[in-house]
Amino acid sequence: MKKLTVLMISLILILTFSPLSKADIEVGTAPQTVEDVFKKEVDGVKVDSWITGLNIPWHLSFLPDSKRALVTERTGTIRLIRDGNLREEPYYEPEVAAIGEGGLMGIAHHPKFNEQPYIYIMYTYRNQAGTLYNRVTRLTDRGNYGENEEVIIDQIPASRVHNGGRIAFGPDNKLYVTTGDTWNRTIAQSMDNLGGKILRMNPDGSIPEDNPYDNSYIYSLGHRNPQGLAWHPETGHLFISDHGPSGEEGLHGRDRIKVIKPGGNYGWPAKIGYLEDSQYENPLIMWPQATPPSGLEFFDNELFVATLGSSALINIELTHQGGYQYKVEKIERWFAEGNYSGVYGRFREVTKGPDADLYLLTSNRDGRGNPRTGDDHIYKLKIEN
């Protein structure tokens, strides 16, 4: 099992809460060698509006019966879609604190749903003292509604920004949770804090015995605001998206895609970007311009990334080169003419449906976008090979 090194402990002690600047961080380069290609229209891709009138949708989960899907609205409602129709009645409404980027976020279903019909959700709340936290709970599915909410993991740091929020079951049937640094960057390096991490747990919320750190939920650390999880269909490696230091003093952009090694430290806030002979793990991709990435999905061995401010669905072609090494062969920004001029606006999530089509959630009503007619949408993308 891995333990904290003296160097890591020293970093935790010397980092302060003062504004971050270029002088405080080791800034590396972009590891990819290909340039992004913009495609306002994509040959062989048909886009249809599937669901309209949602209020800041965050995460979509198709249930195994193939007739139902659940979508979270950040304001605090789980909506049920049955046979392609959005039901007016809420599926469930937890008591959330929908403040800033916080609120109702991730959703997932138990990997053995037919035997254990549990729905998992992650959301922001206030305790009796008024302190903001994030938690993961689970519901029992009753068809048209959920009930019997149980807490799986609690007191994950929360704030108006940088909450992470994505949850998903991996191919190992473990639940993975992304957590942000809550604009308190030092916690990303603290093993005594759940913020700025990828967490891994059993479906009942207990700590797996094969986690990389003894008696700890922490699967990897050194992240800023990870919002996407996806597993490579052939290697089984975990890929995540993470927001870069836009908003920090003197820094901008540098949003990243990472391949996660169990127990890996990805450097935030000590370093960002690719560095030769770094003591930290390097990203797979880093964009110099602001490209805040959110949901991830693999489709036909290509990685798709839903992006917010850059308003594009990014298509990435990869070649596995052994171990945790991948070569980026192609990056295309679909439905966009430039860095911040997308056809459909902000995208929060991309996921594959039971019909093998891709589904894309917009986030134009979150206060940072420009709502279009019918927003927010779930779009259905049919990709013809």
KEKE-3310 file (N, C-alpha, C; in steps of 0.2 Angstrom, whole numbers, plus 5000, padded with zeros to 4 digits):
npx = (5004:5002:5010:5010:5023:5038:5040:5027:5020:5026:5023:5009:5010:5016:5009:4998:4982:4982:4979:4982:4996:5006:5019:5018:5016:5021:5022:5018:5019:5007:5003:4999:5001:4994:4983:4968:4953:4940:4922:4908:4897:4895:4899:4889:4883:4868:4858:4845:4832:4828:4823:4815:4814:4820:4827:4842:4849:4860:4865:4863:4855:4852:4841:4841:4830:4828:4817:4816:4823:4833:4836:4845:4841:4850:4844:4837:4829:4825:4821:4810:4811:4801:4798:4803:4797:4795:4791:4779:4778:4789:4803:4810:4815:4827:4834:4842:4855:4855:4866:4876:4888:4884:4872:4860:4868:4877:4871:4868:4865:4863:4875:4870:4856:4843:4842:4846:4838:4844:4846:4858:4864:4872:4874:4873:4872:4866:4871:4865:4871:4873:4884:4891:4890:4894:4886:4884:4870:4858:4843:4829:4822:4805:4798:4789:4794:4807:4812:4815:4828:4846:4861:4877:4890:4897:4899:4908:4918:4911:4906:4902:4908:4917:4914:4915:4907:4902:4897:4899:4898:4911:4919:4923:4913:4913:4909:4913:4918:4919:4927:4929:4940:4935:4938:4948:4963:4973:4967:4967:4979:4979:4978:4969:4957:4943:4941:4945:4949:4948:4936:4934:4923:4914:4897:4889:4895:4906:4924:4934:4945:4955:4959:4970:4976:4978:4964:4956:4946:4951:4956:4963:4973:4976:4968:4958:4944:4936:4925:4921:4919:4925:4928:4940:4935:4943:4955:4951:4955:4953:4947:4947:4940:4946:4945:4955:4966:4958:4953:4961:4974:4983:4983:4976:4964:4970:4963:4960:4962:4964:4972:4970:4980:4979:4980:4988:4996:4991:4996:4990:4989:5002:5008:5004:5000:5011:5026:5043:5051:5043:5038:5025:5010:5007:4995:4985:4980:4980:4972:4977:4968:4953:4943:4932:4929:4917:4906:4911:4912:4915:4914:4914:4928:4933:4935:4923:4919:4910:4909:4909:4910:4916:4907:4907:4906:4918:4928:4939:4952:4962:4977:4982:4997:5003:5004:4999:5000:4995:4992:4987:4978:4969:4959:4944:4932:4916:4901:4905:4911:4922:4933:4923:4910:4898:4885:4874:4876:4881:4887:4884:4884:4888:4882:4880:4866:4854:4851:4862:4865:4872:4869:4866:4867:4862:4867:4862:4854:4860:4864:4876:4875:4867:4851:4842:4828:4817:4827:4832:4840:4840:4849:4849:4861:4864:4876:4883:4892)
npy = (4994:5011:5025:5042:5052:5061:5072:5075:5078:5089:5098:5100:5107:5119:5125:5139:5148:5159:5169:5160:5160:5161:5160:5152:5139:5125:5125:5116:5109:5106:5089:5083:5081:5084:5096:5104:5102:5110:5107:5112:5106:5088:5075:5061:5061:5062:5073:5075:5082:5076:5076:5090:5106:5105:5109:5114:5101:5088:5075:5059:5044:5028:5015:4997:4991:4997:5005:5015:5031:5041:5058:5070:5086:5101:5110:5102:5091:5074:5068:5057:5048:5040:5028:5037:5049:5063:5063:5073:5073:5072:5061:5059:5070:5076:5085:5098:5110:5121:5130:5141:5132:5120:5108:5096:5083:5070:5054:5036:5019:5003:4990:4977:4979:4973:4963:4971:4985:4999:5016:5028:5044:5060:5075:5092:5099:5108:5107:5106:5116:5125:5123:5119:5104:5089:5074:5056:5047:5033:5027:5017:5010:5012:5011:5022:5031:5035:5030:5028:5034:5032:5036:5035:5039:5053:5071:5076:5089:5104:5118:5134:5133:5121:5107:5094:5080:5070:5053:5035:5018:5007:4995:4985:4984:4993:5009:5025:5041:5058:5072:5090:5103:5113:5127:5128:5125:5117:5106:5096:5089:5083:5069:5067:5073:5073:5080:5086:5074:5057:5045:5029:5015:5002:4996:4997:5008:5005:5003:4997:4983:4982:4995:5008:5015:5012:5009:5019:5029:5035:5035:5042:5057:5075:5083:5096:5100:5088:5081:5071:5054:5039:5023:5014:5004:4993:4992:4994:5005:5019:5035:5053:5069:5086:5102:5116:5130:5142:5158:5158:5168:5175:5164:5153:5143:5127:5115:5098:5081:5065:5050:5038:5031:5019:5026:5036:5053:5068:5081:5094:5107:5109:5107:5109:5102:5094:5088:5084:5070:5072:5071:5069:5062:5064:5073:5067:5075:5092:5107:5123:5134:5139:5126:5120:5104:5091:5078:5062:5049:5033:5028:5017:5015:5027:5043:5053:5070:5081:5098:5113:5130:5130:5125:5113:5096:5086:5075:5062:5053:5038:5029:5014:5012:5003:4998:5012:5021:5031:5037:5052:5053:5061:5076:5082:5095:5095:5102:5116:5132:5139:5142:5146:5146:5137:5127:5122:5127:5126:5110:5097:5084:5068:5053:5035:5027:5013:5010:5011:5024:5041:5052:5069:5081:5098:5113:5126:5134:5137:5149:5154:5152:5155:5153:5143:5140:5129:5125:5118:5105:5087:5080:5068:5058:5051:5041:5036:5023)
npz = (5000:4997:5004:5012:5006:5013:5006:5000:5012:5016:5006:5008:5020:5017:5007:5005:5008:5000:4985:4970:4959:4944:4949:4959:4955:4946:4929:4915:4898:4885:4882:4870:4853:4842:4833:4837:4828:4820:4818:4812:4806:4805:4796:4793:4805:4814:4822:4834:4843:4859:4872:4879:4888:4901:4917:4920:4917:4923:4924:4916:4917:4910:4913:4916:4911:4899:4895:4903:4909:4920:4924:4932:4938:4942:4951:4960:4957:4952:4937:4928:4913:4903:4890:4881:4884:4895:4911:4921:4935:4949:4950:4962:4975:4983:4998:4993:4992:4981:4976:4967:4958:4965:4970:4965:4957:4951:4945:4946:4943:4952:4949:4948:4946:4944:4954:4965:4966:4966:4966:4964:4970:4969:4979:4984:5001:5016:5032:5049:5056:5045:5037:5021:5012:5002:4997:4995:4991:4992:4983:4984:4970:4964:4952:4946:4955:4968:4984:5002:5006:5008:5016:5009:5008:5016:5021:5011:5005:5000:4990:4983:4971:4961:4964:4959:4956:4948:4947:4945:4941:4940:4928:4938:4946:4957:4965:4959:4963:4959:4966:4970:4973:4979:4978:4987:4987:4993:4999:4989:4990:5002:5012:5022:5018:5008:4997:4980:4973:4966:4972:4978:4981:4989:4984:4995:5002:5009:5012:4999:5000:4992:4988:4984:4995:5012:5021:5016:5006:4995:4978:4968:4968:4969:4960:4952:4948:4944:4932:4924:4920:4913:4906:4897:4884:4880:4887:4900:4908:4918:4913:4916:4916:4920:4926:4922:4929:4926:4931:4942:4949:4936:4928:4916:4907:4902:4904:4907:4901:4909:4911:4923:4936:4949:4965:4960:4960:4954:4955:4957:4969:4965:4952:4935:4919:4906:4912:4910:4919:4930:4947:4949:4941:4924:4913:4899:4889:4887:4886:4880:4879:4887:4890:4897:4902:4904:4906:4901:4888:4880:4864:4851:4853:4853:4862:4869:4874:4883:4883:4892:4893:4880:4872:4864:4857:4860:4850:4852:4845:4850:4852:4860:4868:4877:4894:4904:4894:4881:4864:4857:4843:4835:4837:4837:4837:4838:4831:4832:4828:4832:4847:4857:4851:4849:4841:4849:4861:4879:4885:4896:4898:4891:4885:4882:4875:4877:4864:4857:4853:4855:4869:4873:4885:4887:4895:4896:4904:4916:4921:4915:4902:4886:4884:4873:4861:4869:4878:4894:4883:4879:4868:4854:4847:4832:4826:4811:4805)
capx = (5000:5006:5010:5013:5030:5040:5039:5020:5018:5029:5019:5003:5011:5019:5004:4993:4976:4983:4978:4987:4999:5011:5025:5017:5015:5026:5017:5021:5016:5002:5007:4997:5005:4989:4979:4960:4949:4933:4918:4901:4893:4899:4896:4887:4880:4861:4856:4838:4830:4825:4819:4816:4811:4823:4830:4849:4851:4867:4868:4858:4856:4847:4840:4842:4824:4828:4811:4816:4830:4833:4840:4845:4841:4854:4840:4835:4824:4826:4815:4809:4809:4798:4797:4805:4792:4797:4785:4779:4779:4796:4804:4812:4817:4831:4834:4848:4857:4857:4870:4882:4889:4882:4865:4859:4873:4878:4866:4870:4861:4867:4877:4865:4850:4837:4842:4846:4836:4846:4848:4863:4864:4877:4871:4876:4867:4868:4870:4861:4875:4874:4890:4889:4894:4892:4886:4881:4865:4855:4836:4826:4817:4798:4795:4788:4797:4811:4811:4820:4835:4851:4867:4882:4896:4895:4904:4913:4919:4907:4906:4898:4911:4922:4911:4916:4900:4901:4897:4898:4901:4916:4919:4924:4907:4914:4907:4918:4915:4923:4926:4933:4944:4930:4942:4952:4967:4977:4964:4968:4985:4978:4975:4964:4952:4940:4941:4951:4950:4943:4935:4932:4920:4909:4890:4886:4898:4912:4930:4936:4951:4961:4960:4978:4979:4975:4958:4954:4942:4955:4959:4969:4973:4979:4963:4955:4937:4935:4918:4919:4922:4924:4933:4942:4932:4947:4960:4948:4958:4949:4949:4943:4941:4947:4945:4961:4966:4955:4951:4967:4978:4989:4983:4970:4963:4974:4959:4964:4960:4969:4972:4971:4983:4977:4985:4992:4995:4991:5000:4987:4991:5009:5010:4999:5003:5016:5033:5048:5054:5040:5036:5018:5007:5005:4989:4985:4978:4979:4971:4979:4963:4948:4939:4930:4926:4912:4905:4915:4910:4919:4910:4918:4935:4934:4933:4919:4920:4905:4912:4904:4911:4918:4901:4908:4907:4925:4929:4946:4955:4967:4980:4985:5004:5005:5003:4994:5002:4991:4994:4982:4979:4965:4955:4939:4927:4910:4896:4908:4915:4928:4933:4917:4905:4895:4878:4869:4878:4885:4886:4886:4885:4887:4882:4878:4860:4853:4850:4869:4866:4874:4864:4870:4864:4864:4867:4861:4850:4864:4867:4882:4874:4862:4846:4839:4821:4817:4832:4838:4838:4844:4849:4851:4866:4865:4882:4883:4899)
capy = (5000:5017:5030:5049:5054:5067:5078:5077:5081:5096:5102:5101:5112:5125:5129:5143:5149:5165:5168:5156:5164:5157:5159:5147:5133:5123:5125:5112:5110:5102:5083:5081:5084:5086:5102:5103:5103:5112:5105:5114:5100:5082:5070:5054:5062:5065:5076:5076:5084:5070:5079:5098:5109:5103:5114:5113:5094:5087:5068:5055:5037:5023:5009:4991:4989:5000:5009:5021:5034:5046:5063:5075:5093:5103:5113:5097:5086:5069:5067:5051:5048:5033:5027:5043:5054:5066:5063:5079:5071:5071:5054:5060:5077:5077:5092:5100:5117:5122:5136:5141:5125:5115:5106:5089:5082:5064:5048:5030:5013:4998:4986:4972:4982:4968:4960:4976:4991:5005:5022:5032:5051:5065:5082:5097:5101:5111:5103:5110:5122:5129:5121:5115:5097:5085:5067:5052:5043:5029:5026:5011:5011:5009:5011:5029:5035:5032:5031:5025:5037:5030:5039:5030:5043:5060:5076:5078:5096:5108:5126:5137:5131:5115:5101:5088:5078:5064:5046:5030:5011:5004:4988:4981:4985:4998:5015:5030:5048:5064:5078:5095:5106:5119:5133:5128:5120:5113:5100:5091:5085:5081:5062:5068:5077:5070:5085:5086:5067:5052:5041:5022:5012:4997:4998:4999:5013:5003:5004:4991:4981:4983:5002:5009:5017:5008:5011:5026:5030:5039:5031:5046:5064:5081:5086:5103:5100:5083:5081:5066:5047:5034:5017:5012:4998:4987:4991:4995:5010:5025:5042:5058:5076:5090:5109:5119:5135:5148:5161:5159:5174:5175:5158:5153:5137:5121:5110:5092:5074:5061:5042:5037:5025:5018:5029:5042:5060:5072:5087:5100:5113:5110:5108:5107:5101:5089:5090:5078:5068:5075:5067:5068:5060:5069:5072:5064:5081:5099:5113:5130:5139:5137:5121:5116:5097:5088:5071:5058:5043:5030:5026:5014:5015:5034:5046:5059:5074:5086:5104:5119:5136:5130:5123:5108:5089:5084:5068:5060:5046:5036:5023:5012:5010:4999:5001:5017:5026:5032:5042:5056:5053:5066:5079:5086:5099:5095:5107:5122:5135:5142:5140:5148:5147:5131:5127:5120:5130:5122:5103:5095:5076:5064:5046:5030:5024:5006:5009:5013:5031:5045:5057:5075:5086:5105:5117:5133:5138:5137:5156:5155:5151:5158:5148:5143:5138:5122:5123:5114:5099:5081:5078:5061:5058:5044:5041:5031:5021)
capz = (5000:4996:5010:5011:5007:5017:5001:5000:5018:5016:5001:5012:5025:5015:5003:5008:5004:4996:4977:4966:4953:4940:4953:4964:4952:4940:4923:4910:4892:4882:4880:4864:4847:4836:4834:4837:4821:4822:4813:4814:4804:4805:4791:4796:4812:4814:4828:4835:4850:4862:4878:4880:4894:4907:4921:4921:4918:4925:4923:4913:4918:4907:4918:4912:4907:4892:4894:4908:4910:4925:4923:4937:4937:4947:4956:4965:4955:4948:4932:4925:4906:4901:4883:4877:4887:4901:4916:4924:4942:4950:4953:4969:4977:4989:5001:4991:4992:4974:4976:4962:4954:4969:4969:4963:4951:4948:4946:4943:4946:4955:4943:4948:4947:4944:4961:4970:4963:4970:4962:4968:4968:4973:4979:4989:5006:5022:5039:5054:5057:5039:5033:5015:5011:4997:5000:4990:4994:4987:4984:4981:4964:4964:4945:4944:4960:4972:4991:5007:5004:5013:5015:5007:5010:5018:5022:5006:5005:4995:4990:4977:4965:4961:4968:4955:4956:4944:4950:4940:4943:4935:4926:4944:4950:4962:4964:4958:4964:4958:4971:4968:4978:4982:4978:4993:4983:4997:5001:4984:4992:5009:5013:5027:5016:5002:4991:4975:4973:4964:4977:4976:4986:4987:4983:5001:5005:5013:5008:4996:5003:4987:4987:4984:5001:5018:5025:5013:4999:4990:4973:4966:4971:4965:4955:4954:4948:4939:4931:4920:4922:4908:4906:4890:4883:4879:4893:4907:4911:4920:4911:4919:4914:4925:4925:4924:4934:4924:4937:4947:4947:4931:4925:4912:4903:4904:4906:4905:4901:4912:4912:4931:4939:4956:4969:4957:4962:4948:4955:4958:4965:4964:4945:4930:4912:4905:4914:4910:4925:4936:4953:4948:4935:4918:4909:4892:4885:4891:4881:4882:4879:4892:4887:4903:4901:4909:4905:4896:4886:4875:4859:4846:4855:4853:4868:4868:4879:4883:4886:4894:4890:4873:4868:4859:4859:4857:4848:4852:4843:4854:4851:4866:4867:4882:4901:4904:4889:4875:4859:4854:4835:4832:4841:4833:4841:4834:4832:4835:4823:4836:4854:4861:4847:4847:4838:4854:4868:4884:4886:4903:4899:4885:4888:4877:4877:4876:4857:4855:4851:4860:4871:4875:4889:4887:4901:4894:4909:4922:4922:4911:4895:4882:4883:4866:4862:4871:4883:4891:4879:4878:4861:4852:4841:4828:4822:4806:4803)
cpx = (5004:5005:5012:5020:5032:5038:5032:5018:5020:5025:5012:5004:5013:5014:5000:4987:4976:4981:4984:4990:5004:5017:5024:5016:5019:5021:5021:5017:5010:5005:5005:5000:5000:4985:4972:4958:4942:4928:4911:4896:4897:4895:4895:4884:4873:4860:4849:4837:4826:4820:4820:4813:4814:4827:4837:4850:4858:4869:4862:4860:4850:4847:4840:4836:4823:4822:4812:4823:4828:4838:4839:4845:4845:4850:4837:4830:4826:4820:4815:4807:4807:4796:4798:4801:4794:4791:4785:4780:4786:4797:4806:4815:4821:4832:4841:4849:4860:4860:4876:4882:4886:4875:4865:4864:4873:4872:4869:4865:4865:4869:4873:4858:4844:4837:4842:4845:4837:4848:4853:4863:4869:4874:4874:4870:4870:4866:4866:4865:4876:4880:4888:4893:4891:4891:4883:4876:4862:4847:4834:4821:4811:4795:4795:4791:4802:4810:4816:4827:4840:4857:4873:4889:4894:4901:4910:4913:4914:4908:4902:4901:4915:4920:4912:4909:4898:4901:4896:4901:4905:4915:4920:4918:4908:4911:4912:4915:4920:4922:4931:4936:4941:4934:4946:4958:4971:4974:4965:4974:4984:4975:4970:4958:4949:4940:4947:4953:4946:4943:4932:4929:4915:4902:4887:4889:4904:4918:4933:4943:4957:4962:4968:4980:4975:4969:4956:4950:4946:4958:4964:4968:4976:4975:4960:4947:4935:4927:4916:4923:4920:4930:4934:4939:4937:4952:4957:4951:4953:4952:4944:4944:4942:4948:4952:4960:4963:4952:4956:4971:4984:4988:4976:4970:4967:4969:4962:4960:4965:4967:4974:4974:4981:4982:4989:4990:4996:4993:4996:4987:4998:5012:5004:5002:5008:5023:5037:5050:5050:5038:5029:5016:5006:4999:4990:4984:4978:4978:4973:4973:4957:4943:4936:4926:4922:4912:4909:4911:4914:4913:4914:4925:4937:4931:4929:4919:4915:4909:4907:4905:4913:4913:4903:4908:4913:4926:4937:4948:4961:4970:4983:4992:5007:5005:4998:4996:4997:4993:4988:4983:4975:4961:4950:4934:4921:4905:4899:4912:4922:4928:4927:4911:4902:4888:4873:4871:4882:4883:4889:4888:4884:4887:4879:4871:4859:4852:4857:4870:4869:4869:4868:4865:4866:4864:4867:4857:4853:4866:4873:4881:4869:4857:4843:4832:4821:4822:4829:4836:4842:4843:4851:4855:4866:4871:4883:4891:4901)
cpy = (5006:5022:5037:5049:5060:5073:5080:5080:5088:5101:5104:5107:5118:5129:5133:5144:5156:5164:5165:5160:5159:5156:5154:5140:5131:5121:5121:5113:5105:5095:5081:5084:5086:5092:5100:5105:5105:5110:5107:5109:5094:5077:5064:5055:5065:5067:5077:5078:5078:5072:5086:5100:5107:5109:5113:5105:5093:5080:5064:5048:5032:5017:5003:4989:4992:5004:5015:5024:5039:5051:5068:5082:5097:5107:5108:5092:5081:5068:5060:5052:5041:5033:5033:5049:5056:5066:5070:5078:5070:5063:5054:5067:5077:5084:5094:5107:5118:5129:5136:5135:5119:5113:5098:5088:5074:5059:5042:5025:5008:4993:4980:4974:4978:4965:4965:4983:4997:5010:5027:5039:5055:5072:5086:5099:5105:5107:5108:5117:5127:5128:5117:5109:5094:5078:5063:5047:5038:5028:5019:5013:5008:5010:5019:5034:5031:5034:5028:5028:5035:5034:5034:5033:5050:5064:5076:5085:5099:5115:5128:5135:5124:5110:5095:5086:5072:5057:5041:5023:5009:4997:4983:4981:4989:5005:5021:5037:5053:5069:5083:5098:5112:5125:5134:5123:5116:5106:5094:5087:5082:5074:5062:5072:5073:5074:5084:5079:5063:5047:5034:5018:5006:4999:5000:5005:5011:5004:4998:4989:4982:4990:5003:5012:5014:5012:5018:5025:5032:5034:5035:5053:5069:5083:5092:5102:5095:5082:5075:5059:5043:5029:5015:5005:4992:4986:4991:5001:5016:5031:5047:5064:5080:5097:5112:5126:5142:5151:5162:5165:5172:5168:5157:5146:5131:5116:5103:5085:5069:5054:5041:5031:5025:5021:5034:5048:5064:5079:5093:5101:5114:5111:5106:5107:5095:5092:5083:5077:5071:5069:5065:5065:5065:5068:5069:5070:5087:5104:5119:5135:5135:5132:5117:5110:5095:5081:5068:5051:5040:5027:5023:5015:5023:5038:5052:5063:5080:5092:5109:5125:5136:5127:5118:5101:5087:5077:5067:5053:5044:5030:5021:5010:5006:5002:5006:5023:5026:5038:5045:5056:5059:5069:5083:5089:5099:5100:5114:5125:5138:5140:5141:5149:5141:5132:5126:5123:5125:5115:5101:5088:5073:5057:5041:5027:5017:5005:5011:5019:5035:5050:5063:5079:5093:5108:5124:5138:5139:5144:5158:5154:5155:5154:5149:5140:5131:5120:5122:5107:5093:5080:5071:5062:5051:5045:5035:5029:5021)
cpz = (5000:5002:5008:5011:5011:5012:5001:5006:5018:5012:5005:5017:5023:5010:5007:5005:5001:4988:4974:4960:4949:4944:4958:4961:4946:4934:4917:4903:4890:4880:4873:4858:4841:4838:4833:4830:4823:4816:4816:4812:4803:4801:4794:4803:4811:4821:4829:4842:4853:4867:4878:4887:4901:4911:4923:4922:4919:4923:4921:4914:4915:4912:4913:4909:4900:4891:4898:4908:4916:4923:4929:4935:4943:4953:4961:4964:4951:4943:4929:4917:4905:4894:4879:4879:4894:4905:4920:4932:4943:4952:4960:4969:4983:4992:4999:4992:4985:4974:4972:4958:4958:4968:4968:4956:4949:4950:4943:4946:4948:4949:4943:4950:4948:4951:4966:4967:4966:4965:4967:4965:4972:4973:4985:4994:5011:5028:5043:5056:5051:5035:5026:5014:5005:5000:4994:4994:4989:4989:4982:4976:4965:4957:4943:4949:4964:4979:4995:5006:5010:5011:5014:5009:5011:5020:5018:5005:4999:4996:4984:4970:4966:4966:4965:4954:4952:4948:4945:4943:4937:4933:4932:4948:4957:4960:4964:4959:4963:4963:4969:4974:4981:4983:4984:4991:4987:4999:4996:4986:4999:5009:5018:5025:5009:4996:4986:4973:4968:4970:4974:4982:4984:4987:4989:5005:5009:5008:5005:4999:4998:4984:4988:4991:5007:5021:5022:5007:4993:4984:4969:4968:4967:4959:4957:4954:4943:4939:4926:4921:4916:4908:4899:4889:4882:4885:4900:4911:4912:4917:4914:4915:4920:4923:4927:4928:4931:4931:4943:4944:4942:4927:4921:4908:4906:4907:4903:4905:4904:4912:4920:4932:4946:4960:4966:4960:4956:4949:4958:4966:4964:4957:4941:4923:4912:4907:4913:4917:4931:4941:4953:4941:4930:4915:4902:4888:4890:4885:4884:4883:4884:4888:4893:4901:4906:4908:4900:4894:4880:4870:4853:4847:4855:4859:4866:4874:4879:4887:4887:4890:4883:4869:4863:4862:4856:4856:4848:4850:4847:4851:4858:4865:4873:4889:4901:4899:4883:4870:4857:4847:4832:4838:4837:4838:4836:4836:4834:4829:4826:4843:4858:4857:4845:4845:4844:4861:4872:4884:4892:4903:4892:4887:4882:4879:4875:4868:4853:4852:4857:4862:4875:4878:4888:4894:4900:4899:4916:4924:4919:4904:4892:4880:4876:4867:4864:4877:4890:4888:4881:4871:4860:4846:4838:4824:4817:4804:4796)
residu = (MET:LYS:LYS:LEU:THR:VAL:LEU:MET:ILE:SER:LEU:ILE:LEU:ILE:LEU:THR:PHE:SER:PRO:LEU:SER:LYS:ALA:ASP:ILE:GLU:VAL:GLY:THR:ALA:PRO:GLN:THR:VAL:GLU:ASP:VAL:PHE:LYS:LYS:GLU:VAL:ASP:GLY:VAL:LYS:VAL:ASP:SER:TRP:ILE:THR:GLY:LEU:ASN:ILE:PRO:TRP:HIS:LEU:SER:PHE:LEU:PRO:ASP:SER:LYS:ARG:ALA:LEU:VAL:THR:GLU:ARG:THR:GLY:THR:ILE:ARG:LEU:ILE:ARG:ASP:GLY:ASN:LEU:ARG:GLU:GLU:PRO:TYR:TYR:GLU:PRO:GLU:VAL:ALA:ALA:ILE:GLY:GLU:GLY:GLY:LEU:MET:GLY:ILE:ALA:HIS:HIS:PRO:LYS:PHE:ASN:GLU:GLN:PRO:TYR:ILE:TYR:ILE:MET:TYR:THR:TYR:ARG:ASN:GLN:ALA:GLY:THR:LEU:TYR:ASN:ARG:VAL:THR:ARG:LEU:THR:ASP:ARG:GLY:ASN:TYR:GLY:GLU:ASN:GLU:GLU:VAL:ILE:ILE:ASP:GLN:ILE:PRO:ALA:SER:ARG:VAL:HIS:ASN:GLY:GLY:ARG:ILE:ALA:PHE:GLY:PRO:ASP:ASN:LYS:LEU:TYR:VAL:THR:THR:GLY:ASP:THR:TRP:ASN:ARG:THR:ILE:ALA:GLN:SER:MET:ASP:ASN:LEU:GLY:GLY:LYS:ILE:LEU:ARG:MET:ASN:PRO:ASP:GLY:SER:ILE:PRO:GLU:ASP:ASN:PRO:TYR:ASP:ASN:SER:TYR:ILE:TYR:SER:LEU:GLY:HIS:ARG:ASN:PRO:GLN:GLY:LEU:ALA:TRP:HIS:PRO:GLU:THR:GLY:HIS:LEU:PHE:ILE:SER:ASP:HIS:GLY:PRO:SER:GLY:GLU:GLU:GLY:LEU:HIS:GLY:ARG:ASP:ARG:ILE:LYS:VAL:ILE:LYS:PRO:GLY:GLY:ASN:TYR:GLY:TRP:PRO:ALA:LYS:ILE:GLY:TYR:LEU:GLU:ASP:SER:GLN:TYR:GLU:ASN:PRO:LEU:ILE:MET:TRP:PRO:GLN:ALA:THR:PRO:PRO:SER:GLY:LEU:GLU:PHE:PHE:ASP:ASN:GLU:LEU:PHE:VAL:ALA:THR:LEU:GLY:SER:SER:ALA:LEU:ILE:ASN:ILE:GLU:LEU:THR:HIS:GLN:GLY:GLY:TYR:GLN:TYR:LYS:VAL:GLU:LYS:ILE:GLU:ARG:TRP:PHE:ALA:GLU:GLY:ASN:TYR:SER:GLY:VAL:TYR:GLY:ARG:PHE:ARG:GLU:VAL:THR:LYS:GLY:PRO:ASP:ALA:ASP:LEU:TYR:LEU:LEU:THR:SER:ASN:ARG:ASP:GLY:ARG:GLY:ASN:PRO:ARG:THR:GLY:ASP:ASP:HIS:ILE:TYR:LYS:LEU:LYS:ILE:GLU:ASN)
# end
